[in-house]
Amino acid sequence: MALCHIKPSTSCHHAELINALQTIKSRNVQPTEPLVVSITDAHAGSGTHNVIPETATLKGSIRAFNAEVSSLAIERMKQIAQGIALAHNAEINVTIKDGSYPATINNAGATQVAHQAAINVVGKDKVSTNFPPFTGSEDFAFFLQQVPGCYLFIGNGSEGKTGGVCVHNPLYDFNDRIIPLVLATLLNSSNKK
């Protein structure tokens, strides 16, 4: 016998929390200020179709160029979670792991060196510096906090062909044919002082 009115439905407040977190950017941050709140893993239940899950878990990331915006997003996340918990007579715990990713900010001098190295290897017509700020989380950001450097994108393929999707995509397939170009660009960069 189902007594759904007695027990909070983890699935309902799970779904409501996912949707509500998406309003952090649109309702709390200037439209011109980059912020991404991503829920990348959602789990509730054990595969049984007629049992209300005891717990539910969400995982994700917050990415911003500005530490104040990131802090605001974390604070709003906690407030939204507690509001939904109160509304559903449930308990929601928010855990923020230390070691979040800082923004990846290239050094201007290193960027010029990498730009010229890429031109030397593939030609000016195949090198673009007209790239908008990118909010991906990247381990390389930690290196850039310690030494000047440049994170650059090397074309991996065209859409619909091998390598034609971004990394972190289930269809991603590294295009081995670009290895010589990458090595030549890195070697060309390292020869510059």
Secondary structure, DSSP 8 states (H G I E B T S, - for coil): ---TTTS--HHHHHHHHHHHHTHHHHHHS-TTS-EEEEEEEEEES-S-TTS--S-EEEEEEEEESSHHHHHHHHHHHHHHHHHHHHHTT--------S---------HHHHHHHHHHHHHHH-GGG------------THHHHHHHS-----------TTSTT-S-SSSTT----GGGHHHHHHHHHHHHT--
